[in-house]
Amino acid sequence: MWKKEANCLADLYRNSEAFGASFRDEVKNLSVGYARAVTGDEWKHMARGGSSALAQAAFNKLFFAYMAYSPSTERERIFFTESIRKLNDLSELRRTRLSEARAGIHPVLRFVLLVGALATIIFTFFFGSENPKAQVLMTMLLAIVISLVLYTIMMFDYPFTGDVNISPETFNHIFSF
């Protein structure tokens, strides 16, 4: 999702070339400002499940710049219509990104996963092998695999935190085209 959001912002930046110098420069500056607010401030807030007032203000400035602009030619009207669509997509994708930063695995689901893992490992003792060493080895391997799966689920529970996280690199590179 965050890549689509960055691409919408890059499209707004690129589409601004169709407008007069004043509005074009304003859109470009506001787009860069929004990207910097997202990567420099909001990403840190998302790691704690929050959002950034600075990034919201930067988005609002971009939105109000479009609200105040009146296209004067047919070409500008076409690009303006497309830009408004991209701006709305950007807004929706931003809300989705922020929602995903707050979302995690529900505690009930965590409990079910842990109980299910424990029950699965316990069941292995009822399917006995004639060789006790083989039984213990198979049970240990199953326990390791289940532990690794649960660990992976927990690592990706909050995608903007921890050692394995979503990086803001896409936003950092969108204006290098």
Backbone bond lengths (Angstrom), bond angles and torsions (degrees), N, CA, C in turn:
res aa  C-N    CA-C-N  psi(-1)  N-CA   C-N-CA  omega(-1)  CA-C   N-CA-C  phi
1 M - - - 1.443 - - 1.524 111.95 -
2 W 1.348 116.13 -44.37 1.457 118.70 -176.68 1.524 111.15 -64.33
3 K 1.330 117.61 -27.19 1.464 120.11 176.96 1.524 110.44 -70.46
4 K 1.321 116.93 -39.10 1.466 120.09 176.33 1.520 110.43 -64.45
5 E 1.321 115.71 -39.06 1.462 119.72 178.07 1.524 110.17 -62.01
6 A 1.312 116.69 -45.57 1.467 120.70 178.83 1.528 110.79 -63.39
7 N 1.326 116.68 -37.96 1.467 119.81 178.67 1.527 111.47 -67.39
8 C 1.325 117.94 -38.03 1.475 120.62 175.88 1.526 110.12 -61.43
9 L 1.313 116.21 -42.09 1.457 120.11 178.99 1.527 110.62 -64.91
10 A 1.317 116.75 -41.00 1.467 120.23 177.55 1.529 110.84 -64.15
11 D 1.335 116.53 -37.47 1.472 119.69 177.21 1.525 111.15 -64.99
12 L 1.328 117.30 -40.96 1.470 120.43 176.60 1.533 109.88 -60.37
13 Y 1.301 115.49 -43.65 1.464 121.52 179.70 1.533 110.04 -60.04
14 R 1.320 115.83 -48.70 1.470 121.13 -178.22 1.526 111.31 -68.95
15 N 1.320 118.08 -42.07 1.468 121.56 -179.45 1.522 112.37 -64.92
16 S 1.315 117.18 -22.54 1.461 119.68 -179.43 1.526 111.99 -64.12
17 E 1.310 117.46 -15.88 1.469 121.39 177.59 1.527 111.41 -61.39
18 A 1.308 117.88 -22.02 1.470 121.72 -178.14 1.527 112.65 -78.82
19 F 1.326 117.63 -10.72 1.457 121.09 -175.22 1.527 110.84 -100.30
20 G 1.316 114.77 170.76 1.454 120.35 176.85 1.519 111.60 -61.97
21 A 1.335 115.55 160.89 1.465 121.83 -173.01 1.530 112.62 -55.71
22 S 1.302 117.84 -42.84 1.464 120.92 -176.23 1.530 111.57 -63.39
23 F 1.340 116.34 -51.28 1.470 119.88 -179.11 1.523 110.57 -69.58
24 R 1.331 116.66 -39.27 1.470 120.71 178.50 1.527 109.97 -57.49
25 D 1.324 117.43 -48.82 1.461 120.52 -178.89 1.530 111.57 -64.64
26 E 1.332 116.00 -38.21 1.462 119.93 178.45 1.525 110.91 -63.04
27 V 1.345 116.84 -46.75 1.466 120.59 179.95 1.524 110.63 -62.80
28 K 1.313 117.14 -43.00 1.470 119.70 -179.79 1.531 110.72 -62.76
29 N 1.322 116.82 -45.62 1.467 119.80 179.86 1.528 111.62 -64.28
30 L 1.328 116.11 -42.38 1.466 119.38 179.76 1.524 111.31 -68.23
31 S 1.323 118.11 -35.68 1.472 121.45 177.88 1.522 110.48 -64.51
32 V 1.314 116.25 -46.01 1.470 120.40 178.19 1.530 109.60 -63.92
33 G 1.328 116.85 -40.78 1.466 120.48 178.00 1.519 112.30 -61.43
34 Y 1.326 115.91 -40.86 1.471 119.54 178.31 1.527 110.44 -64.82
35 A 1.338 116.38 -46.00 1.470 120.00 -179.85 1.526 110.43 -60.06
36 R 1.309 117.23 -41.59 1.475 120.72 179.18 1.529 111.17 -67.04
37 A 1.314 117.18 -38.32 1.470 120.23 178.58 1.524 110.70 -66.22
38 V 1.324 116.20 -38.57 1.471 120.17 179.22 1.524 110.06 -66.42
39 T 1.329 116.77 -50.05 1.471 119.39 -175.58 1.518 112.75 -76.57
40 G 1.326 116.94 -34.68 1.454 119.60 -175.65 1.511 115.15 -85.80
41 D 1.319 116.77 -27.92 1.461 119.54 -174.78 1.529 112.90 -122.83
42 E 1.331 115.13 -50.60 1.470 118.11 -172.13 1.523 112.82 -67.31
43 W 1.329 117.92 -35.54 1.466 119.89 -178.21 1.526 110.41 -59.54
44 K 1.340 116.99 -37.57 1.472 120.30 177.75 1.529 110.77 -66.31
45 H 1.324 116.78 -39.86 1.466 120.65 178.47 1.531 111.38 -67.05
46 M 1.326 116.44 -37.31 1.475 119.86 -179.16 1.518 111.12 -65.63
47 A 1.323 117.33 -28.70 1.464 120.02 178.01 1.523 110.85 -62.11
48 R 1.331 116.35 -21.91 1.465 121.07 177.55 1.526 111.55 -107.26
49 G 1.341 115.62 12.46 1.465 120.27 178.03 1.513 113.84 82.21
50 G 1.327 117.69 14.29 1.456 120.44 -177.19 1.522 112.63 -110.81
51 S 1.312 114.60 -169.46 1.458 121.49 176.91 1.514 107.99 -134.59
52 S 1.309 116.65 173.76 1.450 121.78 -176.16 1.519 110.90 -111.24
53 A 1.313 116.08 128.14 1.463 120.32 174.75 1.526 109.80 -65.80
54 L 1.317 116.92 -32.38 1.466 121.79 178.53 1.531 110.70 -64.38
55 A 1.324 117.34 -44.78 1.470 121.05 178.66 1.525 110.69 -67.87
56 Q 1.325 117.01 -38.32 1.461 119.90 177.63 1.525 110.51 -64.01
57 A 1.321 116.61 -41.69 1.462 120.69 178.37 1.525 110.87 -64.55
58 A 1.333 116.94 -39.21 1.472 120.73 178.34 1.529 110.36 -64.87
59 F 1.339 116.37 -40.65 1.470 118.95 177.40 1.522 109.98 -65.47
60 N 1.328 117.18 -43.07 1.472 120.70 -179.77 1.524 111.47 -60.28
61 K 1.320 117.71 -40.18 1.465 121.26 178.01 1.527 110.40 -60.94
62 L 1.330 116.22 -42.96 1.463 120.66 178.43 1.531 109.94 -63.55
63 F 1.317 116.22 -44.63 1.465 121.43 179.83 1.529 111.06 -61.15
64 F 1.327 116.46 -47.77 1.466 120.02 -177.76 1.531 112.28 -69.60
65 A 1.318 117.11 -26.94 1.467 119.64 174.58 1.527 109.53 -63.25
66 Y 1.335 115.92 -42.75 1.469 119.13 177.03 1.523 111.49 -68.39
67 M 1.322 116.60 -36.78 1.468 119.73 179.75 1.532 111.67 -63.70
68 A 1.319 116.24 -32.35 1.464 120.49 -176.53 1.531 112.75 -85.74
69 Y 1.323 116.78 -12.66 1.469 119.40 -174.27 1.529 110.99 -88.50
70 S 1.328 115.60 140.87 1.467 121.73 174.66 1.513 108.55 -121.80
71 P 1.322 117.36 113.57 1.470 119.29 179.67 1.529 110.66 -64.52
72 S 1.310 114.89 143.81 1.472 118.30 -175.05 1.522 113.39 -108.30
73 T 1.311 119.19 -19.33 1.467 121.37 179.62 1.520 109.41 -120.84
74 E 1.307 115.48 166.35 1.471 120.21 178.01 1.528 110.24 -62.55
75 R 1.305 116.88 -40.94 1.470 121.54 178.62 1.530 110.15 -60.25
76 E 1.316 117.39 -45.54 1.453 120.94 178.18 1.525 111.58 -63.75
77 R 1.342 117.21 -38.31 1.474 120.35 178.79 1.527 110.93 -62.38
78 I 1.329 115.98 -40.51 1.474 119.81 179.20 1.529 109.92 -64.20
79 F 1.331 116.64 -48.77 1.466 119.70 179.56 1.524 111.63 -67.48
80 F 1.328 117.00 -33.64 1.457 120.84 178.65 1.529 110.35 -65.04
81 T 1.322 116.67 -44.88 1.470 121.04 178.58 1.525 110.38 -59.81
82 E 1.318 116.43 -45.98 1.466 120.20 178.51 1.527 110.88 -64.90
83 S 1.306 116.62 -39.33 1.471 120.52 179.84 1.525 111.59 -66.11
84 I 1.308 117.62 -38.55 1.473 120.39 176.64 1.527 110.07 -63.91
85 R 1.329 116.35 -40.27 1.471 119.43 176.45 1.527 110.10 -61.19
86 K 1.332 116.80 -44.29 1.469 120.81 178.31 1.530 111.13 -65.00
87 L 1.312 117.07 -37.90 1.456 121.29 178.60 1.527 110.84 -64.33
88 N 1.323 116.69 -41.15 1.468 120.52 176.42 1.524 110.99 -66.28
89 D 1.331 116.55 -40.02 1.472 119.74 175.51 1.528 110.30 -62.04
90 L 1.325 116.14 -42.69 1.460 121.30 178.55 1.530 110.40 -58.24
91 S 1.314 116.37 -44.40 1.462 121.54 179.40 1.530 110.94 -62.33
92 E 1.312 116.36 -45.88 1.468 120.59 179.97 1.526 111.05 -63.58
93 L 1.327 117.00 -43.50 1.463 120.86 -179.22 1.530 111.05 -67.87
94 R 1.321 117.10 -33.93 1.468 120.75 175.38 1.524 110.27 -63.06
95 R 1.337 116.54 -47.00 1.471 119.98 178.54 1.522 110.92 -60.55
96 T 1.329 116.48 -40.22 1.465 120.64 179.34 1.525 110.61 -64.30
97 R 1.334 116.93 -44.77 1.468 121.04 179.11 1.526 110.48 -60.23
98 L 1.320 116.58 -44.97 1.463 119.93 -179.74 1.531 111.43 -66.71
99 S 1.318 116.07 -36.28 1.464 120.18 177.29 1.529 110.53 -65.36
100 E 1.330 116.38 -41.17 1.465 120.01 179.09 1.528 111.44 -66.76
101 A 1.320 116.93 -30.06 1.466 119.96 178.47 1.521 110.93 -68.30
102 R 1.338 116.87 -28.67 1.469 121.05 -179.41 1.523 112.47 -87.96
103 A 1.325 115.08 -23.71 1.462 119.33 -173.99 1.524 110.45 -79.25
104 G 1.280 114.76 145.87 1.455 121.49 174.78 1.513 108.13 -148.99
105 I 1.285 114.80 179.63 1.455 118.82 177.74 1.530 108.22 -70.06
106 H 1.295 115.13 129.45 1.464 120.80 179.74 1.530 108.66 -61.42
107 P 1.324 117.71 141.63 1.471 120.67 -179.18 1.534 113.59 -55.43
108 V 1.314 117.20 -33.47 1.468 119.52 178.50 1.524 110.21 -65.33
109 L 1.340 116.44 -41.62 1.462 119.72 178.26 1.526 110.74 -65.96
110 R 1.321 117.62 -39.06 1.467 120.39 175.25 1.528 110.52 -57.43
111 F 1.328 115.57 -46.43 1.458 120.85 -179.94 1.529 110.45 -60.39
112 V 1.341 116.19 -45.24 1.473 120.34 -179.92 1.525 110.54 -62.13
113 L 1.331 117.41 -42.37 1.472 120.61 178.86 1.526 111.70 -61.70
114 L 1.313 116.44 -44.56 1.468 119.98 -179.01 1.527 111.97 -68.25
115 V 1.331 117.54 -43.60 1.471 120.55 178.11 1.527 110.30 -64.92
116 G 1.323 116.14 -41.05 1.468 119.91 177.83 1.519 111.81 -62.26
117 A 1.314 116.71 -40.61 1.468 120.47 178.21 1.520 110.38 -63.84
118 L 1.317 116.08 -46.30 1.465 120.25 179.92 1.527 110.90 -63.03
119 A 1.329 117.17 -43.90 1.473 120.70 179.75 1.529 110.92 -62.81
120 T 1.317 116.96 -40.36 1.466 120.38 179.65 1.520 110.97 -62.64
121 I 1.320 116.19 -42.67 1.471 119.42 179.23 1.519 111.05 -67.17
122 I 1.325 117.44 -40.50 1.466 120.47 178.97 1.525 111.16 -64.04
123 F 1.338 116.64 -38.57 1.472 119.69 179.68 1.525 112.38 -60.51
124 T 1.313 117.62 -26.19 1.475 118.84 -178.30 1.527 111.25 -63.43
125 F 1.328 117.07 -24.55 1.458 119.24 179.82 1.533 111.94 -74.26
126 F 1.341 117.43 -17.98 1.466 120.49 178.44 1.515 112.64 -85.54
127 F 1.304 116.61 -13.68 1.456 121.15 177.39 1.519 107.62 -106.04
128 G 1.258 114.94 68.82 1.458 122.07 -171.26 1.508 114.25 -66.85
129 S 1.278 112.72 151.56 1.457 122.14 175.80 1.525 106.75 -108.95
130 E 1.316 116.48 153.86 1.465 119.18 178.46 1.522 110.28 -69.92
131 N 1.303 116.08 -22.57 1.450 120.40 179.85 1.534 108.24 -102.87
132 P 1.344 118.20 109.07 1.470 120.71 -177.78 1.536 113.14 -60.37
133 K 1.320 117.10 -34.01 1.469 119.55 179.22 1.526 110.44 -66.15
134 A 1.311 116.60 -39.73 1.467 120.49 177.85 1.532 110.07 -65.54
135 Q 1.349 116.38 -40.00 1.467 121.32 178.47 1.526 110.61 -60.21
136 V 1.323 116.63 -47.26 1.468 121.42 -179.44 1.531 109.84 -64.65
137 L 1.320 117.56 -42.11 1.460 121.71 179.94 1.533 111.13 -62.90
138 M 1.330 116.96 -45.15 1.470 120.12 179.47 1.531 110.82 -64.55
139 T 1.325 116.32 -40.96 1.463 120.11 178.97 1.527 110.81 -64.74
140 M 1.327 116.62 -41.83 1.465 120.09 178.47 1.526 111.31 -64.01
141 L 1.326 117.03 -42.94 1.465 119.91 179.29 1.532 111.13 -63.95
142 L 1.322 116.50 -41.56 1.464 119.68 177.57 1.535 110.40 -63.66
143 A 1.328 116.71 -42.50 1.466 120.76 178.76 1.531 110.69 -62.35
144 I 1.317 117.46 -39.04 1.464 121.15 178.58 1.523 110.76 -65.43
145 V 1.329 116.88 -45.12 1.467 120.57 -179.91 1.531 110.29 -62.96
146 I 1.310 116.99 -45.99 1.467 120.40 179.16 1.532 110.18 -62.72
147 S 1.325 116.97 -41.99 1.470 120.27 178.15 1.520 111.13 -61.60
148 L 1.318 117.43 -42.06 1.463 120.52 178.98 1.531 111.83 -65.25
149 V 1.312 116.62 -39.20 1.472 120.15 177.55 1.528 110.06 -64.61
150 L 1.320 117.22 -46.60 1.472 120.77 178.40 1.525 111.16 -63.05
151 Y 1.324 117.32 -41.00 1.461 121.25 177.93 1.529 110.35 -61.14
152 T 1.325 117.40 -43.19 1.465 121.48 179.09 1.527 110.43 -63.73
153 I 1.307 117.24 -42.71 1.468 120.67 177.87 1.522 109.91 -60.17
154 M 1.315 117.46 -44.63 1.469 120.70 -178.55 1.533 111.08 -68.46
155 M 1.323 117.93 -35.15 1.466 120.75 179.51 1.524 111.46 -65.69
156 F 1.329 116.86 -33.56 1.453 120.55 -179.13 1.525 112.62 -97.11
157 D 1.316 116.28 7.90 1.459 121.25 -179.20 1.526 111.12 -59.11
158 Y 1.307 117.34 -51.33 1.461 122.91 175.29 1.522 106.73 -112.77
159 P 1.330 117.42 101.90 1.469 120.74 -167.49 1.526 115.93 -69.16
160 F 1.321 118.83 -11.15 1.462 120.29 -177.73 1.527 112.46 -106.31
161 T 1.346 117.08 11.97 1.457 121.23 -179.18 1.513 110.57 -125.43
162 G 1.307 115.39 169.58 1.454 121.82 172.32 1.514 113.77 77.93
163 D 1.344 113.59 -174.90 1.464 120.51 -179.09 1.518 112.26 -69.74
164 V 1.315 116.43 -32.90 1.460 121.56 178.36 1.519 106.19 -104.71
165 N 1.340 116.46 98.68 1.458 118.86 -176.31 1.522 111.07 -137.92
166 I 1.297 114.31 167.43 1.457 120.99 176.06 1.519 107.51 -82.29
167 S 1.294 115.33 127.69 1.455 121.49 -176.58 1.530 110.80 -94.00
168 P 1.322 117.38 151.82 1.464 120.29 178.06 1.527 113.23 -83.66
169 E 1.327 117.76 15.90 1.460 121.28 -174.76 1.520 113.46 -56.02
170 T 1.328 118.07 -34.95 1.459 120.20 -179.83 1.518 110.34 -59.26
171 F 1.326 116.75 -42.90 1.460 120.08 178.70 1.533 111.00 -66.32
172 N 1.333 116.57 -33.20 1.464 120.22 -178.99 1.520 112.31 -69.20
173 H 1.325 117.74 -23.86 1.463 121.26 -174.80 1.507 114.96 -106.36
174 I 1.307 119.35 -1.50 1.475 119.77 -171.78 1.511 113.41 -69.06
175 F 1.312 119.12 -22.95 1.452 119.87 -177.47 1.521 112.68 -99.46
176 S 1.321 116.84 14.44 1.464 120.24 -178.88 1.526 112.40 -95.80
177 F 1.314 117.83 12.29 1.461 119.81 -179.73 1.507 111.86 -84.45
